[in-house]
């Protein structure tokens, strides 16, 4: 953790950048896995197969993962875990 002195002589602590990176990696993994599984389950329920299944799953997985990621970020901010 990096510290510097402010004008009054007290020390100001900066949050660790590693903590930020760790939370980001966890949030990405926690949103990508369920987003992909939900997309695959949804597209296979329509009876798609082959390349069409792969393309539809990839497109839907991106949309679902971004929505889940946004929800996780909002939850983290609401619980004051992240800024």
MODELLER restraints for C-alpha pairs under 7 A, 6 or more apart:
rsr = mdl.restraints
at = mdl.atoms
rsr.add(forms.Gaussian(group=physical.xy_distance, feature=features.Distance(at['CA:1:A'], at['CA:14:A']), mean=6.47, stdev=0.5))
rsr.add(forms.Gaussian(group=physical.xy_distance, feature=features.Distance(at['CA:1:A'], at['CA:15:A']), mean=6.65, stdev=0.5))
rsr.add(forms.Gaussian(group=physical.xy_distance, feature=features.Distance(at['CA:1:A'], at['CA:16:A']), mean=5.46, stdev=0.5))
rsr.add(forms.Gaussian(group=physical.xy_distance, feature=features.Distance(at['CA:2:A'], at['CA:13:A']), mean=6.24, stdev=0.5))
rsr.add(forms.Gaussian(group=physical.xy_distance, feature=features.Distance(at['CA:2:A'], at['CA:14:A']), mean=5.79, stdev=0.5))
rsr.add(forms.Gaussian(group=physical.xy_distance, feature=features.Distance(at['CA:3:A'], at['CA:11:A']), mean=6.24, stdev=0.5))
rsr.add(forms.Gaussian(group=physical.xy_distance, feature=features.Distance(at['CA:3:A'], at['CA:12:A']), mean=5.61, stdev=0.5))
rsr.add(forms.Gaussian(group=physical.xy_distance, feature=features.Distance(at['CA:3:A'], at['CA:13:A']), mean=4.79, stdev=0.5))
rsr.add(forms.Gaussian(group=physical.xy_distance, feature=features.Distance(at['CA:3:A'], at['CA:14:A']), mean=6.38, stdev=0.5))
rsr.add(forms.Gaussian(group=physical.xy_distance, feature=features.Distance(at['CA:4:A'], at['CA:11:A']), mean=5.57, stdev=0.5))
rsr.add(forms.Gaussian(group=physical.xy_distance, feature=features.Distance(at['CA:4:A'], at['CA:12:A']), mean=5.57, stdev=0.5))
rsr.add(forms.Gaussian(group=physical.xy_distance, feature=features.Distance(at['CA:5:A'], at['CA:11:A']), mean=4.53, stdev=0.5))
rsr.add(forms.Gaussian(group=physical.xy_distance, feature=features.Distance(at['CA:5:A'], at['CA:12:A']), mean=6.13, stdev=0.5))
rsr.add(forms.Gaussian(group=physical.xy_distance, feature=features.Distance(at['CA:6:A'], at['CA:12:A']), mean=6.58, stdev=0.5))
rsr.add(forms.Gaussian(group=physical.xy_distance, feature=features.Distance(at['CA:27:A'], at['CA:69:A']), mean=6.43, stdev=0.5))
rsr.add(forms.Gaussian(group=physical.xy_distance, feature=features.Distance(at['CA:27:A'], at['CA:72:A']), mean=6.79, stdev=0.5))
rsr.add(forms.Gaussian(group=physical.xy_distance, feature=features.Distance(at['CA:28:A'], at['CA:69:A']), mean=6.63, stdev=0.5))
rsr.add(forms.Gaussian(group=physical.xy_distance, feature=features.Distance(at['CA:31:A'], at['CA:65:A']), mean=5.06, stdev=0.5))
rsr.add(forms.Gaussian(group=physical.xy_distance, feature=features.Distance(at['CA:31:A'], at['CA:68:A']), mean=5.29, stdev=0.5))
rsr.add(forms.Gaussian(group=physical.xy_distance, feature=features.Distance(at['CA:31:A'], at['CA:69:A']), mean=5.24, stdev=0.5))
rsr.add(forms.Gaussian(group=physical.xy_distance, feature=features.Distance(at['CA:32:A'], at['CA:65:A']), mean=5.09, stdev=0.5))
rsr.add(forms.Gaussian(group=physical.xy_distance, feature=features.Distance(at['CA:35:A'], at['CA:61:A']), mean=5.16, stdev=0.5))
rsr.add(forms.Gaussian(group=physical.xy_distance, feature=features.Distance(at['CA:35:A'], at['CA:64:A']), mean=4.96, stdev=0.5))
rsr.add(forms.Gaussian(group=physical.xy_distance, feature=features.Distance(at['CA:35:A'], at['CA:65:A']), mean=4.52, stdev=0.5))
rsr.add(forms.Gaussian(group=physical.xy_distance, feature=features.Distance(at['CA:36:A'], at['CA:61:A']), mean=4.69, stdev=0.5))
rsr.add(forms.Gaussian(group=physical.xy_distance, feature=features.Distance(at['CA:39:A'], at['CA:57:A']), mean=5.29, stdev=0.5))
rsr.add(forms.Gaussian(group=physical.xy_distance, feature=features.Distance(at['CA:39:A'], at['CA:60:A']), mean=5.47, stdev=0.5))
rsr.add(forms.Gaussian(group=physical.xy_distance, feature=features.Distance(at['CA:39:A'], at['CA:61:A']), mean=5.04, stdev=0.5))
rsr.add(forms.Gaussian(group=physical.xy_distance, feature=features.Distance(at['CA:40:A'], at['CA:57:A']), mean=5.37, stdev=0.5))
rsr.add(forms.Gaussian(group=physical.xy_distance, feature=features.Distance(at['CA:43:A'], at['CA:53:A']), mean=6.48, stdev=0.5))
rsr.add(forms.Gaussian(group=physical.xy_distance, feature=features.Distance(at['CA:43:A'], at['CA:56:A']), mean=6.69, stdev=0.5))
rsr.add(forms.Gaussian(group=physical.xy_distance, feature=features.Distance(at['CA:43:A'], at['CA:57:A']), mean=6.11, stdev=0.5))
rsr.add(forms.Gaussian(group=physical.xy_distance, feature=features.Distance(at['CA:76:A'], at['CA:82:A']), mean=5.36, stdev=0.5))
rsr.add(forms.Gaussian(group=physical.xy_distance, feature=features.Distance(at['CA:77:A'], at['CA:83:A']), mean=5.61, stdev=0.5))
